[in-house]
Amino acid sequence: MQEHLVEIVKDQKNQLAIILRSNYTNEGIKFFTPTEYSQQLAYMQRPKGYTILPHVHNAVKRDVYFTKEVLYIKSGKVRVDFYSENKVYLESRLLFGGDIILLAFGGHGFEMVEASEIIEIKQGPYAGEHDKTRFETVKKQFISLK
């Protein structure tokens, strides 16, 4: 695996995020998430003529306790700030057009470093303000880019 093109952000307890850089490539299919995650992230490269058989998804009861979201940075430059479950700032990373991030655990906040387009994918139904607890962002002088 191209280590610098797949970044795992962790704290002492949890995997906070998986960042898949835009220039990642690999043959076949590669899953980056543990099987127990309620949101899965995979990369596929298939040759011309490869087929995926038509299919429907079966009704399978799943218990989802925490929202996991995937962001596709369509364009721009975005700083993502990572926080522990206790709302303590940990570190930041820059995301660029074409990058994908799966946010799994902990807290997170964003600043648009450049005008950006972002596509968000997460479980529903969306619970509005009941879905999250907001808190103060890290002060600029404490930002640590990795």
C-alpha positions in Angstrom: 0.0 0.0 0.0 1.2 3.5 -0.7 1.5 4.6 2.9 1.8 8.3 2.3 -1.3 8.3 0.2 -3.5 6.6 2.9 -3.2 8.4 6.2 -4.7 7.0 9.5 -5.4 9.6 12.2 -5.5 8.2 15.7 -5.6 9.2 19.3 -4.7 6.9 22.2 -8.1 5.1 22.0 -9.7 5.4 18.5 -9.1 5.6 14.8 -10.4 9.2 14.2 -10.1 9.3 10.4 -8.9 7.7 7.2 -7.6 10.1 4.5 -7.4 8.7 1.0 -5.3 11.1 -1.1 -6.4 11.8 -4.7 -3.5 10.1 -6.3 -3.8 6.8 -4.5 -4.0 3.8 -6.8 -4.1 0.1 -6.4 -5.1 -2.9 -8.4 -8.4 -4.7 -7.6 -10.3 -3.7 -4.5 -9.0 -2.4 -1.2 -11.1 -1.7 1.9 -9.6 0.7 4.4 -12.2 0.4 7.2 -12.7 -2.4 9.8 -15.6 -4.6 9.0 -17.5 -3.4 12.1 -17.7 0.3 10.9 -21.2 1.3 10.0 -19.7 3.3 7.0 -17.2 1.5 4.8 -14.5 3.1 2.6 -13.0 1.2 -0.3 -11.0 1.9 -3.5 -11.6 -0.1 -6.7 -9.6 -0.2 -9.9 -11.0 -2.5 -12.5 -9.9 -3.0 -16.1 -12.0 -2.2 -19.2 -14.7 -4.9 -19.7 -14.7 -5.9 -16.0 -18.3 -6.5 -14.8 -20.0 -6.3 -11.5 -23.0 -8.5 -11.6 -26.4 -6.7 -11.2 -27.6 -6.9 -7.6 -29.9 -5.6 -5.0 -29.1 -5.0 -1.4 -30.9 -7.2 1.1 -32.7 -5.9 4.2 -30.2 -6.3 7.0 -30.9 -4.8 10.4 -27.9 -2.8 11.5 -27.5 -0.9 14.8 -25.8 2.5 14.2 -24.8 4.3 17.4 -22.4 6.9 16.0 -22.4 8.9 12.7 -19.5 8.2 10.5 -19.2 10.6 7.5 -17.3 10.6 4.3 -16.2 13.9 2.7 -15.1 14.1 -0.9 -13.2 17.3 -1.5 -14.3 18.1 -5.0 -12.2 21.2 -5.2 -10.3 23.7 -3.0 -8.2 23.3 0.1 -9.6 22.4 3.5 -8.0 22.2 6.9 -9.5 19.6 9.2 -9.0 19.8 12.9 -9.2 16.6 15.0 -10.4 16.5 18.6 -10.7 13.7 21.1 -14.0 12.5 22.4 -13.5 14.9 25.3 -13.3 17.9 22.8 -9.5 18.3 23.3 -7.7 19.5 20.2 -5.1 17.0 18.8 -3.8 17.9 15.4 -4.8 19.2 11.9 -4.4 18.0 8.3 -4.9 19.7 4.9 -7.2 18.2 2.4 -7.0 19.0 -1.3 -9.3 18.6 -4.3 -9.8 14.9 -5.0 -9.0 13.8 -1.5 -11.5 11.7 0.5 -11.8 11.5 4.3 -13.8 9.1 6.4 -14.4 10.6 9.9 -14.9 7.7 12.3 -14.6 8.8 15.9 -13.7 11.9 18.0 -14.5 15.4 17.1 -13.6 17.5 14.0 -13.9 20.9 12.6 -13.0 22.5 9.3 -11.7 25.7 7.8 -11.8 26.5 4.1 -8.3 27.6 3.3 -9.5 28.2 -0.3 -13.0 28.3 -1.7 -14.0 24.6 -1.7 -16.6 22.2 -2.9 -17.3 19.3 -0.6 -19.6 16.3 -1.0 -20.7 14.7 2.3 -22.0 11.1 2.6 -23.2 9.8 6.0 -25.9 7.6 7.5 -29.4 8.9 7.8 -31.9 10.0 8.6 -30.2 13.2 9.7 -31.3 14.1 13.3 -30.5 17.8 13.0 -29.1 19.4 16.1 -29.7 16.2 18.1 -27.0 14.6 15.8 -24.0 16.6 17.2 -22.6 18.7 20.1 -20.9 21.8 18.9 -17.9 23.4 20.8 -15.3 26.1 20.4 -12.6 25.6 17.7 -8.9 25.6 18.4 -7.2 29.0 18.5 -5.1 29.6 15.4 -1.8 29.8 17.4 -2.3 26.2 18.6 -2.9 24.6 15.2 -0.5 21.7 14.5 -0.4 20.6 10.9 0.8 17.0 10.3 
